[in-house]
Amino acid sequence: MENYFGLKEHGTSVSTEIMAGITTFFAMSYILFVNPAILGAAGMPTQAVFLATIIATAISTLVMGLFANVPYALAPGMGLNAFFTYTVVFGLGFSWQEALAMVLLCGVFNILITVTKIRKSIIKSIPLSLQHAIGGGIGVFVAYLGFKNANIINFSASAGNIVSINGVSPAEATAKTFENGVFSVGANGGVVPEISTFTDPAVLLAIIGLFITTILVIKKVRGAILIGIIATTLIGVPMGVVDLSMINFADNNLATAFGELGVTFLAAFGGMASLFSDPSRLPLVLMTIFAFSLSDTFDTIGTFIGTGRRTGIFSAEDEAALENSSGFSSKMDKALFADAIGTFIGALFGTSNTTTYVESAAGIAEGGRTGLTAVSTAAAFILSALILPIVGIVPAAATAPALIIVGVMMVSSFLDVDWSDFNDALPAFFAAFFMALCFSISYGIAAAFIFYCLVKVATGKTKEIHPILWGATFLFILNFIILAVL
């Protein structure tokens, strides 16, 4: 194990890597509960989605750890699952089987652009200043994710500002719109963010957890983030936030879940037949696959750039190998391939796009530097099928402080941005701004690309813009047009 993962070479140890892997697991374990709820609204059997989530996460994360030897975990992506349900199924009228077929094709496309080096060529085309901006922007995004999960930030909107409910405008809503409950409410710019009143015990627990984790990190206690999650969970018991009565192994019926998995396993191939049966829908199908792929690709690239450079996971030698290597000889090559097959595997079993999780930064901050971290996370997800009742009692209030602290650590990438130069500052600012407020890494990258090109055009330095960057910017703009049309 020591030699396979090169632990000494990376300045880490077995215990540190396992601790980091468990930390990553807790930071992203919410997907076990959220993904079935979102895809279940599209008509998919929820227990099947639960198992598909575990299987896709475990397999793709194991490939990331064993093949690429990097500490990243993968799982069905948030945002992409919402796009699957509320836009593709509810908005465009495709069946969930057809939507799975499109995710499967997206996975095949991602594999092709990875094998043909298109994906890593995109990474090489991103200027150093933008890479630092993306890294800092992801720090803001991760911290914002923590504040949101802890409900420290609340949002309010009057009835006049609500533009959609479950993907349907209020004026067009019917009883069918609400037959599965309310899963999505869209509002316009009239939404007002505000700080919580701190009367909710869960919010108070998150604040306590933030204090505890902050002190542990300042004191440089080993395993500070994982200790903070566990301590906060335990404190939540007497506060009434953590309900130990929810631990009920009797209701954890895996046999039923595996029975439902038969409904979603390979259902994408059944959806494929009907997906292309109507030629008039072909342009819409292709545009939807494109929208899936663009978001998936740049979420992953942003995560790798944002967390890999400053921590040394992708060294200067790795970056040089990325530029000059062929096949899968560099870490980045292997990591991109591991990510690419994740979506394909997930679609086979019955879930939306699988992507590299930015929450991996929590494990990296805990000291994870090799694939053993990813293997540990994958093992934790496999075990979660058996110990789900225990995993389920860890509240968001306990994991949110970890994300906030990790976000603070990652914002240090902004130190390498020349804020005194408006030409550098503008794309960097919009990278962070759009990542957080649009709740999307890919949209933050899109904003950074667009304003970077605008700055270069305005200053007469268009020759400094890499052709691939021009192409990616055009595709982002096209994506926004497509979303407007859809």
N, C-alpha and C positions, 0 to 999 in steps of 0.2 A: 504493500500500500504506500509506504514511504517513497519507494522508487517510482512506482507507476504514476503518482500524482506530482512527484517532485516537490515534496513538502519543504524540505530544508532549503532547496533552491529558491522557493518563494517566501521563505522566512515565516513559516507557519507550522502547525502541528495537528495531529489527528483530533485532539480535544477541541482545539480552536475551530477547526473546519466543521466538526459535528455541531458545535454550539452555534456557529454561524448559519448552518443549514436549518437548524430548528428555528432560529430567529427569523429567517426568511419565510419558513413555513407559516409561523404565526402571523407574520405581517401580511401574508396573502391568502390565508385560509378562509377569509370571508367569501372567496369565489365559490367555495363548496355550497354555500347557502344562496348566494345572489344569482349565480348562473342558472340553476334550475328554476328559480322564480321568474327570471326574465324570459328564458326560452320556453318555460311552461306556459306562459301567456300566449305563445304562438301556437299552442296546441300539442307541444311535445310532452311525453310522459316524464314527469319531474324526477322520479327515481332513476330512470334511464339516463337522464341528463346528468344527474349526480354522479353516477358511475362513469359515464363518458368523460366527465370533467376530471375525475381522478385518473382514469386510464390515460387520457391525452396528456395530462400534466406529468404523470409519472414517467411515461415512455419518452416524451420529448425532453424532459429534464435530465433523465438518465443519459440520453444521447449527448446532451450538452456537457454533462460532467465527464462521461467516459470517453467520448470521442474528441471533444474540443478542450477538455480539461480547464474549464473556466467556471466561476461560481454563480452562474445565472440560472434562474428557474423560469419555466414557461407555464402558461395556463391560458384558458380561454380569456380573451381580452375584454375588459370592460369598455363600453362604448361600441365596440364591434358587435357584442351580443345585443345591445340595444338597437343598433342599426339593423341587425338581422330580424329582430321581432317587429319593431315599430315602424321601420321604413320599408323593408323588403316584404315582410308578410302582411302587416296591417295596411301600410301605405300603398304599396305597389300591387298587392293582391296575389302574390305568389304563395304556394303552399310551403309548409316548413320543409317538406322533402325537396322541393325545388330550390329553396334557399340553401339547404345543405349541399345540393349539387353544385351551386355556385361557389360555396366555400371550398368544396373539393377542387374545383377548377382553379380557384384562386391559389390553393396549395400547390397544384401542379405548376402554375405560372411562377410562383415564388421559387420553386425548386429550379426551374429552367433559368431564371435570371440570376440565380446563385451559381449554378453550374457554369453558366456562360460568362461569369465575372461581371455582369452588369451591376449587380448589387454592390460589390466592393469598388467598382469604378465610381459609383455614386459617392461613396465615402471618401475616396481619394480626391474627388472634385470639390469637396467642401473646404473653403479656406480655414486656416488655423484660427483666425479671429472668430469665425462663426462656430467652430467646434467648441471653443471656450464659452461662447454665448449659450450654445445649446446645453452644455454641461451645467452652467449656472441656472439656466431656465428650468432644467429638470429638478434642480434643488428647490426652486420656488414651487414647482408643481407638486413635488413630494410633500413639502411642508404644508402646502394648501390642502392636499389630500388628507393629511393628518388632522388639521383643524376642522375640515368638513366632516370627517368620520366621527370626530369627537363631539360634533354639534356645538362647538364653541362659536361657530359662525352660523347664524340662522338667515333665512331668506323669506321675504314676505312679498306677496303680489295680490293686488285687488282683482276682482272678477274681470274687469275690463282689460287687464294685462295678460290674461290667460289666452293663449293662441291655439293650444291643442291639449286634448286629454286622450291618452292612449293612442296618440298619432292621428286623432280626428279633431277637427275644429269644433268648438263648443256648439256652433250653430248646426252642425251635421251630426252631432252625437245622438245615439239612440240607445235603447235598452241593451242592445247587443254590445255596445261599446264598453259597458260596465259589467258584463256577465261574469268576467273573471276578476273583478275588482279594478282598482285604479293603480296602474303600474308606471304611468308616465304622464307628467303634466308639463307642458311647454309654456313658457311665458316670454314676453318681449322685454325691452330695456327698462320697463317699469318695475322690474324686480329690484328690491332694495336689500342689500346685505347688512346685517347688524350683528353685534356681539350678543351672546346669550345673556340672559338675566341671572344665570348661575343658580337657579332654583331646582334644576333637574339633577338628581343624584349622579346620573351617568356623566354629566358635564363636570360636576365637582370631582368625580373619580378621575376623569381625564386630566384635570388640572393637578390633582395630587400625583398622578402617575408622571406627569411632565416634570414636576419638581423632583420626584425621586430619581427619574432617569437622568435629569440634568446634573444632579449632585453626583451620581455614580459615574457619569462620563467625565465630569470635571476632576473627580478623584482618581480617574483612570483605573477604575475597578474592572478586572477582567470579566467579560460577559455582561457588561453593564446594561446593554439593551435588552437581552433576554431576561436578566434578573428583574429589570424594570417591568417587563410584561407580566412575569409571574407574580411579583409583589403586588402590582396594581390589581391583578385578578383576585388575589387573596383578600386584599382590602375591600374589594367590591362585594364580598360575601356579607359582612355585617352591614354594609351600606344598602343592601337589597338590590344591587345592580346585577350581581351574579347569583343565580338561583340554582343551588345544588340539587334541588328536586328534579331538575331537567335531566339529570344523569340517569337514563333509563335504558339499559342494554337490551331489555326484553323487546323493545319496539324497533331495535336496529336490525330489521329483517333483510339480510342481503339476498336471500333467495328470491324475494319479490322483486327486488331491484334488478337482479340479473334476468329475471323473466321479462321485465319491461325493456331491458337493454336489447332484447331481440327485435323490438319494434324499430329502434333507431339504428342499429348496426347495419351498415351497408344500405340504409334507406336513401342515401345520396344517389346511388345508381338508379333506383326507382324513380327518383325525381328528375334524373337526367333525361329520361325518355320523354317525359311531358314537357320538360324545359324547352326543348328545341322542336316540339311538335307544331308550334305556331310560328312561321317565319316572320310574321309582323312584330313579334316580341323580341326578335334577335338583337336589335340595337339596344333595347332596354336591358336585356340580359348582359350584354357585353359591358355596358356602362356601369352596371351594378357590380360585376366582377372587378372592373377597374377600380371602383370606389373602395371595395374591400381590400384590394391588393395595395393600393397607394397608402392607405392609413396603416395597414399592417407593416409594410416595409419601412416606413419612416418612423413609426413608433419604436421598432427594433433598432434601427440605425441610431436614433437619438439616445436610446438607453445605453448602447455600447459606447458611443462617443462620450456621453455624459458621465458614465461611471468608470470606464476603463482607462482613460488617459491619466487622470490624477492619481489613481490608486496603483498604477503600474501593472494592472492585469494585462493590458495590451502595451507592451514595452516598445521602445524605439525600434528594436530589432523586429518585433512583430509587425509594426507598421511598415518597415522597410520590406519585410517578406511579403506583406500584403500587396505591395506595389510591383514586386519583381517575381513573385512565385507563380507557379502553375499548379493546377490541381488543388489539393487541400493540404498544403504544406505549412501554412501559417495558422496561428490560433484563430485569427479573425475569419479566415476562410472556413474553418471547421465550425466555428460558432454560428456563422451565417447559415451554413448548411443545416445545422441542428435546428435552428429556428425555422428554416424553410419547411422542413418535413413535419413540424409541429402541427401546422394548419391541416395538412393532408391527413395525418393520423387522427386528429380531432374530428374531422368531417366523416371519416370512416365509421367512427363509433357513435357519432351523433351530437356534436357540439359546434359552436361557431368558431371563428378564427382563433387559433392558439398562437400566442406571441410571447416574446421575452418580457418579463415583468419588471417594471421599474422598482418594485418593492424588493428586488434582489439587492438593492442598495443597502437595506437594513442588515443583511447578512455580511455584505462587504464591509460595512462600517464596524461589524463585530469582529472582523479580522479574516473573513473568508477570502481566499486568494486562488484556490484551485477547484478542480472538478469534484473533489470530495465534498465540498459544500453543497453542490448541486445534487450529488448522489444522496446526501443526508436529507435534503429537502424532499427528493423523490420518495425516499423510504418513509418519511413522515406522512406524505400524502397517501401512500399505500396502506400504512397502518391506520390512517384516519378512517378508512372504511370500517375498521373494527372498533375503533375507539371514538367514533364520531360524537357520541353523547358528551364525552369529556372535552373534546376540541370545541364543541359548540358552546360551552359555558364561558370561553374566553371572549370578553366583550370588546367591541370596537374601541371603547374607552381605554382599554389596556394596550392595544396595539397602536393607537393614534399617536401617543407621545413618542414612540420609537420613530415613526415617520417624520414627525416634526424635527426631532433632533438630527436625523439623517439628512433632512432637507437643509438644515443649517450648515452641516458639514459640506454639502455639495455646492452650496452657493459660493464657496471660496474660488470656484472656477472663474468667477467674474473678476478676480484680481488680475487676470491676464488679459482683460479687455481694457483698451485705452479709452476710458470714459471722457477724457478731455478732448478726444477727437470725435466730433459729432458723426462722422461717417462710420465709425466703428460702434459708437454708442447706440445709434438708432436701431440697427438690426438686432443688437444684443437686448435692448429694452423690449422690443416687440416679441422676441423669442420667449422671454420670461412672462410677459404680459399675456400673450395669447395661450401659452401652455396652461397657465393657471386659470384664467377667466373662461377660456373655451374648454377647459378640462380635457385637453388633448395635446399630447407631445407632437403629433404630426402637424397639427394646425400651427403650433408655435414655430416649428421648423419652416412651414410654408410662409408664415409672416416674415421670418428672418430672411429667407431666400428672396422673397418679393422686394423687401426694402433694401436688401443688399444690392440687388440688380438695379433698383431705382437710383440708389446713391451712385453707383458706378456709371450709369448712363448720364446722370445729371452732372457728374464731374468729368465726363469725357474719357473714362477709363474702362470702356466696354471690353477692351482686349484682355483685361484681368479676370473676366468672367469665363469660367470653364464652360465649354459647350454642353457638358452634362448638366451643369447648374442651370444653364438656360433652359434645357429640356425639362428638368425637374420642376422649375418655376412655372413653365408653360403648363405642365401636367397638373400642378396644384391649382392654377387658375381654371383650367378645364374642369377639374374636379368640383370646384365651387359652382361653376356654371351647371354642371350635371346635377348637383344637389339641389340647386334652385329649380331646375326643370322637373326633377323627381318629386 
